[in-house]
């Protein structure tokens, strides 16, 4: 039986949400693990953040952008006192295209299925970094 509690983000017409979190304000150091069919893209604006994603502990630093794929169990394990993150959470419905569309076949469906081999973190020296970060500002 699926024990997940799922809260749809945004509206049916705009199925996404944007979160800004800072240490001491709305970053809970005892964050419970969550799992949902949405995709998360998080940018560490300041400080450091430690996450557990699919059972692997990962450390992210100021400037890092990381992706949490659909249905990955994840939890914030810790953060520095100066930590700040911006996170975009969106339904795969927001990027779903007709099945025959090349972008659906080559990117969207492999992302949803967990077959897309993306880097675990995008740093400023990655060619796609500025393009991704521009949507997070």
Secondary structure by P-SEA (a helix, b strand, c coil): cccccccccccccccbbbbbbbcccccccccccccccbbbbbbcccbbbbbbcccbbbbbcccbbbbbcccccccccccccbbbbbbbbbcccccccccccccccccaaaaaaccccccccccccccaaaaaaaaac
